Amino acid sequence: MQRIRLRYTKRGRLRFTSHRDFQRAFERALRRAEVPMAYSAGFTPHPKVSYANAAPTGTGSEAEYLEIALTERCDPARLRELLDESLPAGLDVTDAVEAHTSGLADRLEASVWEIRLDEVAADTARTAVEAFLAADEVKVERRTKNGMRSFDARGAVVRLEAAGDEGDRPDGKACAILRLVVRHLTPAVRPDDVLSGLRAAADLAPPVPAAVTRLAQGPLDEESGAVTDPLAPDRDAATAAPSTAAGPRAAKAPSGASPTAGEGTA
């Protein structure tokens, strides 16, 4: 059985797609692309797809991840193309690698978010960010399926910066851009929780809803605060596998003989 890990996006109007809607769209894409999926056992078999840390409905994302299990070997690059062609524009498959390691979900330690605050001046946003970061704790509340829950929005924030971006606005109105790096903790701290924290810490209340996009998620470098590529270990393992696997086989093969088809591959 081969396992393939995919990176995909939620862009434009598709940011309002719920996770359940995406699951249905992705399973249709698997059928259209005639992907040789492995299925679960039981009375109602389902394709073996593992979704990892999906973004909340209403937020865009450039870095969503999932893993699929196949009954036949496929070229990851070709599989990416077929699935991308079978999904609606906005749900785009941007990367595919064969899984050579375990624990993809465990590698998703933090996310990088961009939050656009239309009609908020950059100086106002910077002042609010400074107040938020200066606090030891910023309590916020969120409604969950078990009722209202209070938790600290400050502790999960690794980095928070504010800048201005008026160049792409024809009306010349202010637009503050927040860049946020947040650890994946329990309970999860989401971008809207940080916005609630900015309101609590500095009375920052944007007049229009914020546009939120996840730019990356993956392992967190504690020293630099950078979020790195979670698929890199699989790429590195794929590069190393052919030389380590093919070497012993080649040594045992008779002189002039060619290895059997499929040998030397990961």
N, C-alpha and C positions, 0 to 999 in steps of 0.2 A: 504493500500500500504506500502510495506517495502522498506527502502532505505539502501543500503550497500555501504560502502566506502572501496576502494581498494588502496593498495600501490603496485606499479610495478616498474620494472627496464628496462633500455635499456643498454645492455652490448655488448661488442665485436663489430662485424661488424654491429649489429643492432643499434648502436649509429647513423648511417647514415640514419636511417629510419626517414622520415618526419612525422610531426604530422598527416597529412592526411593519410599517409600509415598506421600509427599505428591505426587510427580510423577504417580503413577498416579491418585490421587484427583482431582488438578486436571485431568488430561486427560479423565477421565470427566465432570467438571463442564462442561468445554468442549463436550462432545458433548450433554449434557443441555440446556444453555442454547442450543444450536444457534448457537454463535459461528462466524462465517465466517472460520475460521483459514486462514492461509497455511501451506503445507507445504514441507518440504525436497524436493529432487530426489533421484533414485536409485531403487534397487529397493525400499527400505523407507522411504517418506516418513514424516516425523514432523512434528507441529505445531511451528511456529517459536515456541518459548518459551525465553527466556533467564533463568536463575535467578542471583541475585546474593548471594553470601556467606551461605548458609543457616546457621542456628543448629545447633549440635551436637544429636544425638538426646538426649532427656532434659531439655533446657532449654526453657522457655517463651519466647515472643517476642510482643511487640506491634508489631514493626517488621521484617517480612520483605518483600523486594521481588523482583519479576519483571517481565519485559516480554514482550508477545505481539505478533505481526504478523498483521494482518487483510487480507483481500482486498476487503472492503467497509467503508465508513465506519460507525462506530457511536458513539452518544453514550456517553462514558465513565461517566457517572453511572448510566445504565440498564444498561450492561454490568456494572458493579459489583454492582448489585442482583441481576441474573440469576445471576451466578457465586456470589454469597454464598448465594442460595437453593439452589444446586445442590451446595454443599459441606456436609459434616457440621458440626454445632455444635462450635466450638472452632477450626476452620479458617475464619476469618472474613475476608472481603475488606472492608477498611475505607476504602480510598481508591483512586481511579483518575484518571489524567490522560493526555491525549494527549502523546506524546513530541514535543517541538519542539527538543530539544537532543541532543547525543551524550554518551556517557561516563557513564551512570548508575553502573556498577560503580566507576569511578574516584572518584566522589563519596562512596562509602561508606568514609570515612577512619577512622572510629572508632565504637565502640558504647558505650552506657550500659547497665550491667547492675545488677540488684538481686539480692543474694544473701541469703537468709534462713537464719540459723543457729539452729535451735531448740535450746533447752537450753544456750545460750551467753549469758552476761551481757554487757550492752553495754560495761561497763568492761573486761572481759577482751578483747573484740573491739577496743576503742579502743587498748589497750596493744599488741596484736599489730599493728594498722595502723601505729602510730607506729614500731615497730621495723622493719616492712617498708619504710616510706617513708624511713626514715633510712639504709637500706643503699644503697650505690652499685650493688650487683648482688646479685640473688638467683637462684642457679642451681637449676633444677628439672629433672626428667627426665620424659619421656613416651614411651610405647611407640608407635611408628609402624609403617607397613607395612615399613619398612626396619630395624626393630629399635629399641632404646632410643636416645633423642636427648636431649642435655642443652642447655639454653639459658637465657637470662636472662629471668625473668618480671618484673623490676622496670622495665626500660627502656621497655616499652610502656605502662606505667600512667601516665596523665595525672593522674588524681585518684582517691583512695580515702578514703572516710569511713565511720564506724561510728555507728550509733544504736541505740536500743532500741525494741521494740514489743511490749508485753505486753497492750495493750488488747483485742486480738481473740482472746486465748487464755483459754478458760474455766477451764483448770486453773491459771492464774496463773504458769506456768513462764516462765523467761527466754527471750527471743528477740532476738538481735542482727540488725540489718539493715545490710548493707554496700551502699554505692552506689559503683560502679566505672565509671570512664571509661578505656577502653583503646584505643590506636591499633591499626589493622589493619596489622601488619607481617608479614614472612616470616622465620622461621616464625611462624604466628599464635599469639598468647598468649590463651588461653581462660580463662574464670572458674575452671575447676578447676585451671589452672596457677597462678593467683593464690592459690587456697586452699592448694595445695602449697607456694607461697612463704611464706605465713603460717605454715604448719607448720614450715618450715625456719628462718624468721627468728625466730619467737617461740613455737614449740611449741604453736600453736593447732590442736587436733584436735577438731572438733565430734563429739559422740557419735552424731548421726544425720546422714544425708545432707543436704546443703544443697539448698534449692529455689532454682533460678536462673532469672531471667527477663530477657530483653533488652527494655529499655524504648524504646530509640531507636538508630538508626544513621544516619550521614550525614556531611556535611562537618564538620571539626573547626575551631572557632575557637581558634587557638593562644593568643590573648590571654586569653580568659575560660575556656577549657577546655570550652565548651558544644558540644554536637553539634546541628546544625541539620537542617532538613528537606531531604532530597535531591530531592524533587519540586518544590520552590519555583521553580527556574529554568524548569521546563516550564510551571508555572502563570503565571509572569510573562510568558513568551514568548507564551502563549495569549491573555493580556490585551492584549498589544501587537499581535499579528498582525492582528486584524480591521481596526484603524484604518489600519495601514500598507498592508495588502493591498487594502482596499476603496477607499481614497482615489484612487489613480490610475485605477482602473476607473470609479469614479463620475464622474470628470472627463471621461472619454472617452465616456460614455454619452449618447445624445441626450436632449434635454430631455423630461422626463415619462416616459422609458423606465425599466423596472425591470431590475435586474441579473439575469443568467441564474441559475437555481437552482444553488446550490453555490458561487457566487462570494462572495468576502469571508470564506470560512472558512479555518481553518488546515489 
